[in-house]
Each structure stands twice: as C-alpha cells, then as structure tokens.
C-alpha cells in the first residue's frame, strides 16, 4: 500500500480527532460553531503535524459544505481567483452553506495573493480556513486577519501520541498484520517532537523494515532504524529545526561554507524566505551585537529586501547576508547583558527609581524632589557627570561586559575610565 500510515489514520470525524480539546472537545469553541452550523473564517496556528488540515476537512465534512483546497507553496493569484469563482458558482443563490476554502501554509502567500482573498471573505462567497506554522500577526495582512478568528493548536501531549500508536496497531489494516509490542516509546515520542505525522511515519518505517511478524519496539531499535535510514519524513517537519539550528550555529562559529550549505538546504527545501531572514536578524544582534553594529543593519535590510522580492532572487541576498555575518567578529555581550538584567529584576523586584532621575512634569513632583540634583551630562567635561542611575539597593552593579574584539575594546576602555571617575577605582 503506497498511502502513508499517517494518511490512512487521518480522522474523519470529531469523535476520532485526538487532542485540541479546547477547540473540539465537548465544550470546545469550534464544536459549538459546528453544531450550530455557523462556521466563520478562521486561521489555525500551530507547529507541523498537529492536525490543522485534518480539522479543516472534518469541519467541511461535518457541515456539509463544498470544500476547496490550495497550497500556498504552489498556488498563485490566478489559482485563488479560479477557486473563488468556482466557489461562488457552487454556493448557488439559495443556500447559506457557502463553500470552505482551505489554504495550507497561508503565511507563504504574498500580500497580493492575500489581497485577492479579501472580497471573497468579506462578501461571504467563501469561508476561509488558513493553516500556518508562523505567527499570523506577522505573516497575514491586517485586513485579512481582522476578518478571521485565530485559533492556536497545541502540540500533542505524550498521552495523545500514545493513543495514535495504539490506534495504528489495533485498527490499521497493514500494521495489524504483525504482532507489535510497544515495550518502550520514549525514543519514538522524542523523535516525533510532538508531530503526529512524523511519529506515524517513523513508526511505519520501523515496522516495515523488520522482516519478522513479531516486533518489539524498543528505544534502541527506534534509534538504530532512524539513524541508518536517510528517508526524509517530511520536508518542512523532519529536518526543519535541525537544519536551521545547524545554519545558525555555523554562522555563530564563523564558518561561511557550512552556513551557505545549510542555507542551500533550506532554499531547496522550499523554506519560507522570511523565516530565514528573521533568524539572521536575531543572530545579528544575539551573536554579533556591538562587535559589528553594521551586521544588524545588513540583516534588517536583507529582511526588507527578501520580503519584497521573494524567490528565486532572494537566495542571493540571503547568501550575501549569511556569509557576511559568518565572517564578522562575534560578541554575545548585549545578549548576556539583558539576560543578567532580567534575572536581577526577578530577584529584586520593582525597586524605586532614584529621585534625581525621575520625570517631573508637575509642580508637585518638583516640590517633592523629582529631578532634583540631576546632572545634565552635556554640561560637563567630556559629556560626563559622575552620578548613580541604578536604584540604591543595586548601586555599583555591572550588567554589561563588553566582548573581546576591537570595537568593544573601545567601549571597555571608555566605560573603564567612566567607572574610575565615578567610583574611584
């Protein structure tokens, strides 16, 4: 049988649907909508393999509505308009059951593609159900987002994944031909990362790779089979986070060759161009920071450029940025400083701001000492006046320690001189 196990086990009804009780449980938000027959346009947000597509199918089937589906990876504006035209015709003049249009990975749609949906959703020609792994606040245009309810789908819990494994063993026609003993499941669950599709694909791989009809699933067996098999279980799920992790660590480790290799892996795998650019933006501040402030400027410009251009040309811009960042001096001093400061805030609570640096917009505030004795730094030699800015309970605390590179060495020397003038050592 060529149909994957995950597809064979795809639930057809809400009763068979596992997890997301907050949405489809007895008192779930979507359960009430479905029972009332009042399906509004919505967007499902959550990681891969947690049932977004399945839930859209179930809603359409249960409500008895025509169902159209598009993939944002392969569909353009023309495809959207064609489907909307078909949906308008199939809806008819005398039915309130307007068709459902499901768009997988809607975050990959450009602004123009999303704009093409607006009228259809607003006029009620279609009920839109979008699925995304990315925060819709950033990836869906405001006009469309305001017309949709966003529902967050949670990763599967351990008990949910174990239910799916037992269901596969007990109900699947192919799997049930063998006697399977689930002795250990930790490795299966860990490798799945909460992704049900990935879990079932790994499970099927292991079962099919064993010649015996009597199989005992252990952690060692799972790890052996997975490590020895190069099958890519899911283009966006299986290696998604491993590849981007390797990409970031290669840049952090100043290896432009590895960085551009993993970039190519993501580009060839169809990774969202803005997802890559966002990671470069974060890295430019977290791992380079003040060692080379221009890195953040370049990363931000890269994000803006690829958001405008898209593939295939964006691969060049991403390559330029990635290799630049890999070859840049590194420092995580700013990253460490905010971490230290947050930890201090958690430990000490809301300490009072010193009176001399408080804002004094009213006469009363001035009378009680707000802003009194504040030294305006620009009125002093070298634009520096010795005064304490931290609350008295944590005065003389160092939170920022410049890194060991030429740019931050200058900062270190500057701060050292100010510190000596301020505290005398």
Buried (B, 14 or more C-beta within 10 A) or exposed (E): EEEBBBEBBBBEEBEEBBBBBBBBBEEBBBBEBBEEEEBEBBBBBBBBBBBBBBBBBBBBBBBEBBBBBBBBEEBBBEBBEBBBEBBBEBBEEEEEBBBBBBBBBBBBBBEEBBBBBBEBBEEEBBBBBBBBBBEBEEBBBEBBBEBBEBBEBBBBEEEBBBBBBEBBBEEBEBBEEBEBEBEBBEBBBEBBBBBBBBBBBBBBBBBEEBEEEEBEBBBEBBBBBBEEEEEEBBBBBBBBEEBBEBBBBBBBEBBBEBBBBBBBBBBEBBBBBBBBBBBBBEBBBBBBBBBBEEBBEBBBEBBEBBBEEEEEEBBEBBBBBBBBBBEBBBBBBBBBBEEBEEEBEEEEEEEEEBBBBBEBEEEEBEEEEBBEEBEEEEEEEEEBBEBEEBBEEEEEEEBBBBBEBEBBEEBBEEBEEEBEEBEEE
